Amino acid sequence: MRLGMRSLAGSARHLFRIEPQISRSGLPRRPRLVLLALQNRGQLIEFTQRDDLLLIDANANKEEHARREFREQCVRIHPLEVKLALLARIVILLAVGLPRRLMVVVCTTAMALNLRRQLPNGSRVALYNPQHFVLYAVSEVMNIEKVFQLAPEYPRIRNVRFAYACTAAHEILGYPSERQCVTIQPHEVVEDHPVVRIYLSQLAVVDKFPEDAALVDFVRWVRGRVDVPIEIFLHYIDRDVTAADERAAALLSEFGDLVRRDASLHTLSSNQVSFSGSSSIGYDLLSSEICHVMVVDRGRRESARFGESGKRLAQWRTNRPDVIRYDASCREWLEALQAANADCFRAVFKRPLEDVVESVRGGP
């Protein structure tokens, strides 16, 4: 992919436009960025196979997931550990004094161009769940063979041949049908008993995001209205927390007997009804056969700041009956469940919706 001055300017304008939509740049802080340019301790790229699929990412943990989704071996390249040519170093040193938004665009583009110059023509490049701005800069200066997007709230990749995502994510991203590859994270239905399940985000944000606070409040409300188990699944990075951890103390004190720490997607029940916030597991469950409802904060990621991505997300949320506002009434939460799968609703609640709303187990 050759970039002339006109196409490079167009890419820069596009990157400048989407920068506010991506919270993490992928760059170190300015002092470390200066050191990176001055010391230039990066490595030259060494590989010989043009057919290798090159995964551009700083996170080594993504290699395994990328191999699974793309069904081939990957060679990972850390975009910030590539040796910088003199021109890239000069550009970065000149750009660090610019306003943040412009600095991020200029520095990431310089690094992306530097990376491209070290790759053979026709290199096959892949991205896995890009959430750092530097990866979007890479996608503007190189053709991307494959991208997997777990979080559809982020902008779609423009120069991509095959886009992998679950059905719900594709509905939001809006890639042309010929580029879409439908996939879903590995999951297993291994149980068939009726159960109410809640999938939380990371405990570090439970008190910050109203979606998760609403999920916890719903557990308090529904606990007295069902005779089936209620289970709260923790985010995978929180499965080892104990009551001594201040992030988990309140939750475990109140709901310790309901908390499950096993792999949430590998313990599904065919008769479960479940809720989550706008998390990756929520999009996967909405793309599966599971009776699931996503609870969202319509103020998040739908503002003008998020441009076309925000508009597509807002429209999708409006059109899906199984996506509701976090501040909707508990009755509306149940109505969404019943609309998603009436059989699962009956298996769990065993009564008409009106009776569930008005009853409290053990009350008069």
N, C-alpha and C positions, 0 to 999 in steps of 0.2 A: 504494500500500500504506500504509494508515494504522495507526499503532501506538498503542494505548492503553497505560496504565500497566501493565496486567496482561501484555500481550504483550511489552512492553519488558522487564519483569522476567523473563519466561520466556526471552527472547533473551539477557539478561545471564547468567542461570544456565547456559544452554547454552554460551555463550562461555567462561565461567569454567571449565566442565567440560572443554572441549577445548583450552584454552590450553596445557597441558603437551605436547600432541601436535604443536604447531607451533613449531619452534625459533626462527623469526624473526618479530619483531613487525611489522616494517615501519616502526617509529617511530625517530626519532633518539634519541640519548642524552638523559638528563634535562635537562642544561643547555641543549642545543639545542632541546629541546621547550619549555622555558620561554621562550627567545628567540622561538620560532615563535609562541607565544601572545601575547607582549608586542608584538613588532614587527608581526605580522599583515601580511606583505607578499604574501600570496597574491593570486590573480587571481579575479575573478568569472567564472563559466562563461558563455561567449558562444557560442551556437549557436542556430539557428532551426528546424532540421528535427526534428520530434518522431519521425520514423521512423528517424533515425540510430541505428545500433547503437553504444552508448557502451561502449568498453573501459576499465574502471577498472584502471589499473596504473601503476606508477612507471617501468617498463622500456619505453623506446621501441622496442626491438628486437622486442618481442612483436607489434607492429602487423602486420607482414608475415605472421607465422605465424597470427595470429588471422583475418586476411582469408582466408587459404588454407583454414583449417579450417571457418570459418563461412560461407565462400563469399559474402561481401558486404563492402562497405567499412565501416571502423570509425573512429570518432572517439575518440582516447585522452584520458582525463582522469587526471592525476596526483592521487591522493587527498590528498597532503600539500601540494599547491600551490594548493588551493582557498582562497579568502579565508574566514577564520573569522568567524562572527558573534560578537557579544559574549558570548552565553550559552556557546558552545563554548569561547571563550577562558577564561572564568571556571572552567568545569568542568575544563579541562586544568590550569590553574594550581593548583586545589585538589587535583587527583589526583596530581600529580608526587611528592608526599611519601608516597604510599601504598606498601605492599609491592608488589613488581614485578608479580606476577600480577594483582592487583586494579587496579593502575595501568594496565596494558596493556589490560585489558577496558574500563575507564572511558574512557580517552583515545581508543582506536580507535572506540568506540561514539559518542563525542561528534563525532569527525571524520566518521563515516559518516552520522550524523543531519544534520550541517551540510551535507554533500554532497547528501543527499536533498532538503533544503529548497530547494536552488538548482536542482533539476531539475524540469521540467514533469511534471505527473501523466501517467502512462502511458509514461514514458521506457523505452526498451529498453536494458537493461544487460547487459553480458557480462563474463565473467572468463576469462582464459587461464592455465591451469596455476597456480592460486592456491597459493602457498606462504608467504605472509606473513599474519599474523593480521589486519591491518587489512582485508584483502579478505574474510575471513570475517565481520568486523563489518559490512562493506558488505552482504554477502549476508543478514544477519539483519534489516536495516532496509529492504531493497528487494527486490522480486521480480527474480530473475535470469532473463533470457530464454535465455541460452546460457552454458554453461561447458564448457571443454575441460580435462580432467585427464590430464596426462602421468604424474604420479606418484601411483599409487593408494594409497600408504601414508598419504596425508593424508586427513582426514575428508571425506566427501561434503558437497556443498552442499544445504541443506534446501529453500530456496525457489527452485527452478530449474524451468524449463519443459523445456529440452532439454539433456541431458548428453552430451558428446562424449568418447569414449575408445576405445582399442583393445579387442579382445575380452577379452584377459587382464585388463586394468584394470577393465573392467565386471564381470568375475567377482568381483573383490575389492570394488569400490565398492558393488555391489548396488542400483543405482538401479532403480526400477520399470521394467518393460519398455517401457511407453508413453513413457518419458522418454529412453530410450537411443538414441543415434545412434552407430553403430559407425564408427570411422575408424581410420586408421593413418598414421603419418608417411610422406611420399613415399619410395618405395624402388624399386629396379630390380634384376632378376636379369639380369646382362649376361655371365655366364660359366657354363661347365658343367664345369670341371675339378674333380677331387677336391682338397680343401684343408681344413686344420684352422685355424680362426680363433678368436682370443681378442679380446674387446672390453673394454678397460680403462676404469675410471672416471678422473677427473682425477688427474694424477700427484701432485698435492698430497696426495691421500689414499691413494695406493697402499700406503704403509707404515703407515697408520693403520687401514685396514679389512681384516680378515682375509680377506674375500672376494677382494680384489685380490691379496693376497699368495699366496693359494691358487692363483689363476689363473696367476701367474708360476711357482710351483712345478710346476704341471701341465705347463707348457711344457717345463721341464727334464726332467720324467719322460717325456713323450710324444715328445720330440725324437729319442730313440734307438729308437723303436718304429714309426715310419712312414716311408714313402718318398715321401710327397707333401709339398707345401709346407706350412709352418706360418707363419701371419701374425698379427702383433699389431697391432690397430688402436688408435690413440690417441684419446682424447676430443677432440672438435672444438676445444676451446680450447687444446689442447696440440700441435696439428699443426705449429707453427713452432718448437718447442723444439730446442735443439742440445745437444751434449755439454757445453757450457760451463754449462748450466743445472743447478744442483745437484739439482733434482728429477728430472732425466732422465739424469744422468751414469751411474749404475749400470745402469739399464735399457738404455741405448744401447750401453754398453760390452759387455754380455753378449749382447744380442739385436739389435744394430743392423741386422743383415742381415735380420731378420724383421719389422721395424717398417714399417707402412704409414701414410701420412699423408693419404690421400685420404678422400673422403666414404664412410663405412662402409656406409650404407644404399643407396648408388648403385653399389656394386661387388659385389653378392651373386652367389654361384655356386649353381646348382641342385644341385650335388653337394658342398656344404660341410657340415661339421659344426662347430658353434661353441659357445662358452661365454661367459657374461658374469656379472657380479654382478647385484645387484637394481637395475639402472639402467633408464632409459627405453628404451634400445635393446633391452634384454633383454625387456621386456614387448612391444615391437613385434615382435620376432623370434618370440616364442612365439605371437603372433597371426597369423603369416604361414605360408607353406609351407616355410620353412627349417627344417632339422634343428638345433634349438637347445636348450641346457640352461642353466638359470639356477642359479647357485651362491649360496647365501644364508647369512647369519649369523642363526640362529634366535633369538639373543639381542637382535637389533636390531628395534625397533619392534613387538615382540610382548608386551612387559611390560604390567602393569596400567596403567601410565602412559598407554598409548595407547588405553585403553577399547575401545569397539566396533570402531574401526578396526583395532586390534591383533588382536582376536579374529577378525575377518574375514580378515585377512592370514594369520594362523597357520593357519586352517582351509584356506584356499586352498593354501598351501604344502604342507600335509599331503596334500591330495587330488591334487596334480599330480605325476605320475611324472617329469616333465621339470624339476622343481625339487628340488635336493638340497642338503644341508648342505655348507658349505665344507670341513669337516673329515672328510667321508666319504672312503673309500679311493679311489684312482685306478681301481680295478676298478669301484666303484659309479658313478663318473663315466661310464665306458664303458658300463656297463649301462643307464644313463639315456639315453645317446645311441642305443644299439641299440633301446631301447624306443620312442624318439621316431621313428626312421626306420631300419629295418633295411637298406634298400637303400643309403642314404647311408653307413651304417656300413661295409657291405661294400665300397663303392666307395673309401673312404678307407683302411681298414685291411687289406683283402684277405685276412684270415685270421679264424678263429674268435676270439671274445673271449679264451678261455683262452690261446691262443697269443700274442696281443698282450700280455697281462699278463705272461707268463713270459719273453718274448723281450726282448733288447736288441740292436739292430742293431750288428753288428760284434763282438759278444761270441762266446764259445765256443758 
